Amino acid sequence: METNMSRLRHNRGSCSQKNELSLQTNKLNQMKLDGPKKTEQEDLILVCCQCAGKELQVVVDTGCQSNIISSACLERLGLKEHMKPFKPEGEKISLPHSMKVIGHIEHLVLTMGTIHVDCSAIVAEDNDKNFSLGLQTLKSLKCVINLEKYHLILGKTDRVEIPFVINASAHEDNTSEA
């Protein structure tokens, strides 16, 4: 009988832990729903870099394998003549937001902090997006996304910290919570 009582106490404890976790999850979801509505742009992680001698804000995109550059951004950088046409043979490329691939560019040199990155990118026919660093490049650079300090950290031994570009409303939200 004592064994049954201890089992009952043990089960009751885990049940209350589950209920507590469920309550915390519900509170978090409610905060998300009640919180101020953010635009998609405010949710992006942006960092500054240079490409072709021009300042560029780059989206850190862990949801896409490849780097993506818009045709409009490529034109602004003066690199449109380096684009090679896209030939859809063999490799299937999945892009977010049903973007249309029109080409690719090899040896796109970015300067992030003190690090020079030679990468390739898919060129998409999209005038809204600029440039996004995909997971493949982030992994090769051994990147760490520090959401507490708002930095993208590159490298393992010789680390370079690149601060996020924070828009004013997102910054106000983060400082008011502290």
Secondary structure as GFF3:
##gff-version 3
##sequence-region A 1 178
A	DSSP	alpha_helix	2	34	.	.	.	ID=ss1
A	DSSP	alpha_helix	40	43	.	.	.	ID=ss2
A	DSSP	beta_strand	46	51	.	.	.	ID=ss3
A	DSSP	beta_strand	54	60	.	.	.	ID=ss4
A	DSSP	beta_strand	68	70	.	.	.	ID=ss5
A	DSSP	alpha_helix	71	76	.	.	.	ID=ss6
A	DSSP	three_ten_helix	80	82	.	.	.	ID=ss7
A	DSSP	beta_strand	84	85	.	.	.	ID=ss8
A	DSSP	three_ten_helix	96	98	.	.	.	ID=ss9
A	DSSP	beta_strand	101	112	.	.	.	ID=ss10
A	DSSP	beta_strand	115	124	.	.	.	ID=ss11
A	DSSP	beta_strand	131	133	.	.	.	ID=ss12
A	DSSP	alpha_helix	135	140	.	.	.	ID=ss13
A	DSSP	beta_strand	144	146	.	.	.	ID=ss14
A	DSSP	beta_strand	151	154	.	.	.	ID=ss15
A	DSSP	beta_strand	160	165	.	.	.	ID=ss16
A	DSSP	alpha_helix	168	177	.	.	.	ID=ss17
###
